[in-house]
Structure formats: structure tokens, C-alpha cells
Amino acid sequence: MAETSEAVAWLRLVRWCGGVIVVEIAVMKYLASFILFLCGVFYKSSRDTLKNLLIKRAL
């Protein structure tokens, strides 16, 4: 009887760890996409300001 309860405890632990890992992966993917989005916005805005500066300088 003790062995089965131990096995159940191990299964619960493994399932809990698996759930934590899945959540961590989801959070990492979300953070990575958010960081890439911010970098893209920053790159686009900095590129636009550079273009505007070059156009003003050319004029």
C-alpha cells in the first residue's frame, strides 16, 4: 500500500513539474515575442527619425 501511495505522489510531482515547465515555456514565448515586438517598434521609429533627419539635412 505504501508503494502505491509513493507512486501516486511521484506521479503528482512529475505532473506538477510538467505543468510548471509548460507554463514557463508559454511565458518565455510570450516574453520573447513581446521583446521582439518592442525591438521592431523601436527599430522602425529610429529608422523613421533617421530618414527624417537625412531628408531635412538634404533639404
A tleap script that builds the chain and sets N, CA, C and O, in Angstrom:
source leaprc.protein.ff14SB
mol = sequence {
  NMET ALA GLU THR SER GLU ALA VAL ALA TRP
  LEU ARG LEU VAL ARG TRP CYS GLY GLY VAL
  ILE VAL VAL GLU ILE ALA VAL MET LYS TYR
  LEU ALA SER PHE ILE LEU PHE LEU CYS GLY
  VAL PHE TYR LYS SER SER ARG ASP THR LEU
  LYS ASN LEU LEU ILE LYS ARG ALA CLEU
}
set mol.1.N position { 0.832 -1.204 0.000 }
set mol.1.CA position { 0.000 0.000 0.000 }
set mol.1.C position { 0.866 1.255 0.000 }
set mol.1.O position { 0.551 2.246 -0.659 }
set mol.2.N position { 1.956 1.194 0.746 }
set mol.2.CA position { 2.833 2.361 0.816 }
set mol.2.C position { 3.466 2.638 -0.544 }
set mol.2.O position { 3.676 3.794 -0.912 }
set mol.3.N position { 3.772 1.563 -1.299 }
set mol.3.CA position { 4.397 1.748 -2.609 }
set mol.3.C position { 3.462 2.470 -3.573 }
set mol.3.O position { 3.895 3.336 -4.333 }
set mol.4.N position { 2.169 2.111 -3.541 }
set mol.4.CA position { 1.236 2.751 -4.470 }
set mol.4.C position { 1.071 4.226 -4.137 }
set mol.4.O position { 1.023 5.061 -5.041 }
set mol.5.N position { 0.983 4.561 -2.849 }
set mol.5.CA position { 0.837 5.976 -2.485 }
set mol.5.C position { 2.103 6.747 -2.866 }
set mol.5.O position { 2.036 7.911 -3.259 }
set mol.6.N position { 3.249 6.088 -2.746 }
set mol.6.CA position { 4.505 6.731 -3.154 }
set mol.6.C position { 4.514 6.965 -4.661 }
set mol.6.O position { 4.941 8.017 -5.137 }
set mol.7.N position { 4.033 5.961 -5.408 }
set mol.7.CA position { 3.964 6.104 -6.862 }
set mol.7.C position { 3.017 7.234 -7.241 }
set mol.7.O position { 3.305 8.016 -8.146 }
set mol.8.N position { 1.886 7.317 -6.546 }
set mol.8.CA position { 0.928 8.401 -6.815 }
set mol.8.C position { 1.567 9.753 -6.514 }
set mol.8.O position { 1.393 10.714 -7.264 }
set mol.9.N position { 2.304 9.817 -5.410 }
set mol.9.CA position { 2.979 11.068 -5.054 }
set mol.9.C position { 3.991 11.453 -6.136 }
set mol.9.O position { 4.080 12.619 -6.520 }
set mol.10.N position { 4.754 10.466 -6.628 }
set mol.10.CA position { 5.721 10.741 -7.695 }
set mol.10.C position { 5.016 11.231 -8.953 }
set mol.10.O position { 5.456 12.184 -9.598 }
set mol.11.N position { 3.894 10.551 -9.298 }
set mol.11.CA position { 3.148 10.961 -10.491 }
set mol.11.C position { 2.641 12.389 -10.348 }
set mol.11.O position { 2.703 13.174 -11.294 }
set mol.12.N position { 2.139 12.721 -9.164 }
set mol.12.CA position { 1.662 14.086 -8.930 }
set mol.12.C position { 2.802 15.080 -9.068 }
set mol.12.O position { 2.648 16.139 -9.676 }
set mol.13.N position { 3.951 14.728 -8.497 }
set mol.13.CA position { 5.115 15.615 -8.571 }
set mol.13.C position { 5.537 15.824 -10.018 }
set mol.13.O position { 5.792 16.949 -10.449 }
set mol.14.N position { 5.609 14.710 -10.770 }
set mol.14.CA position { 6.015 14.800 -12.178 }
set mol.14.C position { 5.010 15.638 -12.961 }
set mol.14.O position { 5.393 16.471 -13.783 }
set mol.15.N position { 3.710 15.409 -12.700 }
set mol.15.CA position { 2.685 16.157 -13.417 }
set mol.15.C position { 2.762 17.637 -13.068 }
set mol.15.O position { 2.613 18.490 -13.943 }
set mol.16.N position { 2.994 17.950 -11.788 }
set mol.16.CA position { 3.110 19.338 -11.358 }
set mol.16.C position { 4.324 20.000 -12.009 }
set mol.16.O position { 4.235 21.126 -12.499 }
set mol.17.N position { 5.465 19.292 -12.012 }
set mol.17.CA position { 6.674 19.830 -12.647 }
set mol.17.C position { 6.435 20.046 -14.134 }
set mol.17.O position { 6.852 21.060 -14.693 }
set mol.18.N position { 5.763 19.094 -14.772 }
set mol.18.CA position { 5.455 19.243 -16.190 }
set mol.18.C position { 4.589 20.462 -16.439 }
set mol.18.O position { 4.807 21.200 -17.400 }
set mol.19.N position { 3.599 20.677 -15.568 }
set mol.19.CA position { 2.742 21.853 -15.703 }
set mol.19.C position { 3.536 23.132 -15.535 }
set mol.19.O position { 3.335 24.095 -16.275 }
set mol.20.N position { 4.442 23.146 -14.559 }
set mol.20.CA position { 5.272 24.330 -14.329 }
set mol.20.C position { 6.139 24.599 -15.555 }
set mol.20.O position { 6.280 25.745 -15.982 }
set mol.21.N position { 6.722 23.531 -16.121 }
set mol.21.CA position { 7.585 23.692 -17.295 }
set mol.21.C position { 6.778 24.228 -18.472 }
set mol.21.O position { 7.238 25.115 -19.191 }
set mol.22.N position { 5.567 23.688 -18.671 }
set mol.22.CA position { 4.721 24.165 -19.771 }
set mol.22.C position { 4.402 25.643 -19.589 }
set mol.22.O position { 4.466 26.418 -20.542 }
set mol.23.N position { 4.059 26.032 -18.360 }
set mol.23.CA position { 3.749 27.438 -18.079 }
set mol.23.C position { 4.978 28.305 -18.324 }
set mol.23.O position { 4.873 29.386 -18.904 }
set mol.24.N position { 6.150 27.829 -17.880 }
set mol.24.CA position { 7.374 28.604 -18.085 }
set mol.24.C position { 7.664 28.783 -19.566 }
set mol.24.O position { 8.049 29.871 -19.995 }
set mol.25.N position { 7.483 27.720 -20.358 }
set mol.25.CA position { 7.716 27.819 -21.803 }
set mol.25.C position { 6.750 28.826 -22.418 }
set mol.25.O position { 7.144 29.634 -23.259 }
set mol.26.N position { 5.481 28.777 -21.998 }
set mol.26.CA position { 4.494 29.716 -22.532 }
set mol.26.C position { 4.882 31.150 -22.179 }
set mol.26.O position { 4.792 32.048 -23.016 }
set mol.27.N position { 5.313 31.360 -20.936 }
set mol.27.CA position { 5.708 32.704 -20.506 }
set mol.27.C position { 6.928 33.171 -21.294 }
set mol.27.O position { 6.991 34.324 -21.719 }
set mol.28.N position { 7.906 32.269 -21.489 }
set mol.28.CA position { 9.103 32.642 -22.233 }
set mol.28.C position { 8.763 33.011 -23.671 }
set mol.28.O position { 9.282 33.991 -24.205 }
set mol.29.N position { 7.878 32.213 -24.306 }
set mol.29.CA position { 7.471 32.525 -25.675 }
set mol.29.C position { 6.797 33.885 -25.726 }
set mol.29.O position { 7.072 34.679 -26.626 }
set mol.30.N position { 5.909 34.167 -24.762 }
set mol.30.CA position { 5.205 35.449 -24.717 }
set mol.30.C position { 6.205 36.585 -24.533 }
set mol.30.O position { 6.132 37.600 -25.224 }
set mol.31.N position { 7.143 36.411 -23.594 }
set mol.31.CA position { 8.143 37.448 -23.348 }
set mol.31.C position { 9.015 37.666 -24.577 }
set mol.31.O position { 9.315 38.804 -24.935 }
set mol.32.N position { 9.422 36.574 -25.223 }
set mol.32.CA position { 10.275 36.693 -26.404 }
set mol.32.C position { 9.552 37.442 -27.512 }
set mol.32.O position { 10.134 38.324 -28.144 }
set mol.33.N position { 8.286 37.103 -27.756 }
set mol.33.CA position { 7.547 37.790 -28.816 }
set mol.33.C position { 7.334 39.251 -28.444 }
set mol.33.O position { 7.388 40.120 -29.314 }
set mol.34.N position { 7.093 39.538 -27.164 }
set mol.34.CA position { 6.903 40.919 -26.718 }
set mol.34.C position { 8.187 41.725 -26.903 }
set mol.34.O position { 8.148 42.867 -27.362 }
set mol.35.N position { 9.333 41.124 -26.543 }
set mol.35.CA position { 10.624 41.811 -26.697 }
set mol.35.C position { 10.912 42.059 -28.173 }
set mol.35.O position { 11.362 43.141 -28.547 }
set mol.36.N position { 10.649 41.043 -29.022 }
set mol.36.CA position { 10.851 41.223 -30.457 }
set mol.36.C position { 9.951 42.325 -30.993 }
set mol.36.O position { 10.377 43.123 -31.828 }
set mol.37.N position { 8.698 42.376 -30.516 }
set mol.37.CA position { 7.769 43.422 -30.937 }
set mol.37.C position { 8.305 44.797 -30.548 }
set mol.37.O position { 8.290 45.723 -31.359 }
set mol.38.N position { 8.780 44.933 -29.302 }
set mol.38.CA position { 9.332 46.210 -28.851 }
set mol.38.C position { 10.549 46.599 -29.682 }
set mol.38.O position { 10.694 47.760 -30.065 }
set mol.39.N position { 11.427 45.629 -29.964 }
set mol.39.CA position { 12.609 45.912 -30.779 }
set mol.39.C position { 12.189 46.368 -32.170 }
set mol.39.O position { 12.771 47.301 -32.722 }
set mol.40.N position { 11.183 45.713 -32.734 }
set mol.40.CA position { 10.701 46.100 -34.056 }
set mol.40.C position { 10.153 47.513 -34.056 }
set mol.40.O position { 10.443 48.290 -34.965 }
set mol.41.N position { 9.362 47.856 -33.044 }
set mol.41.CA position { 8.802 49.207 -32.949 }
set mol.41.C position { 9.927 50.222 -32.791 }
set mol.41.O position { 9.932 51.255 -33.460 }
set mol.42.N position { 10.880 49.931 -31.910 }
set mol.42.CA position { 11.998 50.846 -31.681 }
set mol.42.C position { 12.818 51.020 -32.954 }
set mol.42.O position { 13.210 52.134 -33.303 }
set mol.43.N position { 13.078 49.896 -33.654 }
set mol.43.CA position { 13.859 49.953 -34.890 }
set mol.43.C position { 13.144 50.794 -35.934 }
set mol.43.O position { 13.761 51.631 -36.593 }
set mol.44.N position { 11.824 50.571 -36.086 }
set mol.44.CA position { 11.057 51.304 -37.088 }
set mol.44.C position { 11.054 52.796 -36.764 }
set mol.44.O position { 11.271 53.621 -37.651 }
set mol.45.N position { 10.809 53.150 -35.502 }
set mol.45.CA position { 10.745 54.564 -35.140 }
set mol.45.C position { 12.119 55.217 -35.301 }
set mol.45.O position { 12.209 56.348 -35.779 }
set mol.46.N position { 13.187 54.523 -34.909 }
set mol.46.CA position { 14.522 55.104 -35.049 }
set mol.46.C position { 14.885 55.242 -36.523 }
set mol.46.O position { 15.539 56.210 -36.910 }
set mol.47.N position { 14.466 54.278 -37.355 }
set mol.47.CA position { 14.738 54.358 -38.782 }
set mol.47.C position { 13.990 55.543 -39.394 }
set mol.47.O position { 14.538 56.269 -40.225 }
set mol.48.N position { 12.732 55.734 -38.977 }
set mol.48.CA position { 11.953 56.856 -39.493 }
set mol.48.C position { 12.582 58.183 -39.089 }
set mol.48.O position { 12.656 59.099 -39.908 }
set mol.49.N position { 13.037 58.306 -37.846 }
set mol.49.CA position { 13.651 59.558 -37.417 }
set mol.49.C position { 14.959 59.785 -38.171 }
set mol.49.O position { 15.279 60.922 -38.521 }
set mol.50.N position { 15.719 58.719 -38.425 }
set mol.50.CA position { 16.946 58.871 -39.205 }
set mol.50.C position { 16.628 59.353 -40.613 }
set mol.50.O position { 17.303 60.235 -41.145 }
set mol.51.N position { 15.579 58.761 -41.222 }
set mol.51.CA position { 15.172 59.191 -42.557 }
set mol.51.C position { 14.796 60.662 -42.551 }
set mol.51.O position { 15.212 61.415 -43.431 }
set mol.52.N position { 14.008 61.078 -41.559 }
set mol.52.CA position { 13.582 62.471 -41.472 }
set mol.52.C position { 14.785 63.394 -41.312 }
set mol.52.O position { 14.841 64.454 -41.936 }
set mol.53.N position { 15.747 63.000 -40.480 }
set mol.53.CA position { 16.946 63.814 -40.292 }
set mol.53.C position { 17.726 63.926 -41.599 }
set mol.53.O position { 18.201 65.006 -41.951 }
set mol.54.N position { 17.857 62.808 -42.321 }
set mol.54.CA position { 18.587 62.837 -43.585 }
set mol.54.C position { 17.867 63.703 -44.611 }
set mol.54.O position { 18.504 64.448 -45.356 }
set mol.55.N position { 16.541 63.608 -44.652 }
set mol.55.CA position { 15.775 64.421 -45.603 }
set mol.55.C position { 15.922 65.897 -45.256 }
set mol.55.O position { 16.122 66.723 -46.146 }
set mol.56.N position { 15.824 66.241 -43.966 }
set mol.56.CA position { 15.966 67.641 -43.551 }
set mol.56.C position { 17.365 68.150 -43.871 }
set mol.56.O position { 17.536 69.289 -44.305 }
set mol.57.N position { 18.360 67.299 -43.653 }
set mol.57.CA position { 19.737 67.706 -43.923 }
set mol.57.C position { 19.939 67.901 -45.427 }
set mol.57.O position { 20.648 68.813 -45.853 }
set mol.58.N position { 19.304 67.029 -46.231 }
set mol.58.CA position { 19.437 67.131 -47.683 }
set mol.58.C position { 18.765 68.401 -48.193 }
set mol.58.O position { 19.254 69.035 -49.128 }
set mol.59.N position { 17.645 68.770 -47.578 }
set mol.59.CA position { 16.953 69.990 -47.996 }
set mol.59.C position { 17.687 71.203 -47.450 }
set mol.59.O position { 17.269 72.336 -47.687 }
savepdb mol mol.pdb
quit
